[in-house]
Amino acid sequence: MNDAGTVAALGEPALLQGFRLAGAALYPATGAAQVKAAWSGLPDTVSAVILTPDAAKILSGEINAPTSPLTAVMP
């Protein structure tokens, strides 16, 4: 049994495609409303999220919450 969780990639669709090859679940979203909706809709099984720079700016307040998954921002 593997309980390590899944990895998600969230943000602008054009920047996410390569992460599909690595097995990440993609959550394409543009604009504040879509990004926030995608973030709040992440399944509980997601333990790490790769964010595009724009998505990280939009979620700057949410990603540091103690209950949030681990995040990494694309350069």
Contact map, one row per residue, 1 for C-alpha under 8 A:
111000000000000000000000000000000000000000000000000000000000000000000000000
111110000000000000000000000000000000000000000000000000000000000000000000000
111110000000000000000000000000000000000000000000000000000000000000000000000
011111000000000000000000000000000000000000000010000000000000000000000000000
011111100000000000000000000000000000000000001111000000000000000000000000000
000111110000000000000001100000000000000000001111000000000000000000000000000
000011111000000000000011100000000000000000000111110000000000000000000000000
000001111100000000000001111000000000000000000101110000000000000000000000000
000000111110000100100001111100000000000000000000111100000000000000000000000
000000011111000100000000011110000010011000000000111100100000000000000000000
000000001111101100000000001111000010000000000000001101100000000000000000000
000000000111111100000000000111000000000000000000000101100000000000000000000
000000000011111110000000001111000000000000000000000000000000000000000000000
000000000001111110000000000000000000000000000000000000000000000000000000000
000000000011111111000000000000000000000000000000000100000000000000000000000
000000001111111111110000010100000000000000000000000000000000000000000000000
000000000000111111111000010000000000000000000000000000000000000000000000000
000000000000001111111100000000000000000000000000000000000000000000000000000
000000001000000111111111110000000000000000000000000000000000000000000000000
000000000000000111111111110000000000000000000000000000000000000000000000000
000000000000000011111111000000000000000000000000000000000000000000000000000
000000000000000001111111000000000000000000000000000000000000000000000000000
000000100000000000111111100000000000000000000000000000000000000000000000000
000001111000000000111111110000000000000000000000000000000000000000000000000
000001111000000000110011111000000000000000000000000000000000000000000000000
000000011100000110110001111100000000000000000000000000000000000000000000000
000000011110100000000000111110000000010000000000000000000000000000000000000
000000001111100100000000011111000000010000000000000000000000000000000000000
000000000111100000000000001111100110010000000000000000000000000000000000000
000000000011100000000000000111111110000000000000000000100000000000000000000
000000000000000000000000000011111110000000000000000000000000000000000000000
000000000000000000000000000001111111000000000000000000100100000000000000000
000000000000000000000000000001111111100000000000000000000000000000000000000
000000000000000000000000000011111111110000000000000000000000000000000000000
000000000110000000000000000011111111111000000000000000100110000000000000000
000000000000000000000000000000011111111100000000000000000110000000000000000
000000000000000000000000000000001111111110000000000000000000000000000000000
000000000100000000000000001110000111111111000000000000000000000000000000000
000000000100000000000000000000000011111111000000000000000000000000000000000
000000000000000000000000000000000001111111000000000000000000000000000000000
000000000000000000000000000000000000111111100000000000000000000000000000000
000000000000000000000000000000000000011111110100000000000000000000000000000
000000000000000000000000000000000000000011111100000000000000000000000000000
000000000000000000000000000000000000000001111110000000000000000000000000000
000011000000000000000000000000000000000000111110000000000000000000000000000
000011110000000000000000000000000000000001111111100000000000000000001000000
000111100000000000000000000000000000000000011111100000000000000000001100000
000011110000000000000000000000000000000000000111110000000000000000001111000
000000111100000000000000000000000000000000000111111000000000000000001111000
000000111100000000000000000000000000000000000001111100000000000000000011110
000000001110000000000000000000000000000000000000111111110000000000000011110
000000001111001000000000000000000000000000000000011111110000000000000000111
000000000000000000000000000000000000000000000000001111111000000000000000111
000000000011000000000000000000000000000000000000001111111100000000000000000
000000000111000000000000000001010010000000000000001111111110000000000000000
000000000000000000000000000000000000000000000000001111111111001000000000100
000000000000000000000000000000000000000000000000000011111111000000000000000
000000000000000000000000000000010011000000000000000001111111100000000000000
000000000000000000000000000000000011000000000000000000111111111000000000000
000000000000000000000000000000000000000000000000000000011111111100000000000
000000000000000000000000000000000000000000000000000000000111111110000000000
000000000000000000000000000000000000000000000000000000000011111110010000000
000000000000000000000000000000000000000000000000000000010011111110011110000
000000000000000000000000000000000000000000000000000000000001111111010000000
000000000000000000000000000000000000000000000000000000000000111111110000000
000000000000000000000000000000000000000000000000000000000000000111110000000
000000000000000000000000000000000000000000000000000000000000000011111000000
000000000000000000000000000000000000000000000000000000000000011111111100000
000000000000000000000000000000000000000000000111100000000000001000111110000
000000000000000000000000000000000000000000000011100000000000001000011111000
000000000000000000000000000000000000000000000001111000000000001000001111100
000000000000000000000000000000000000000000000001111000000000000000000111110
000000000000000000000000000000000000000000000000011110010000000000000011111
000000000000000000000000000000000000000000000000011110000000000000000001111
000000000000000000000000000000000000000000000000000110000000000000000000111
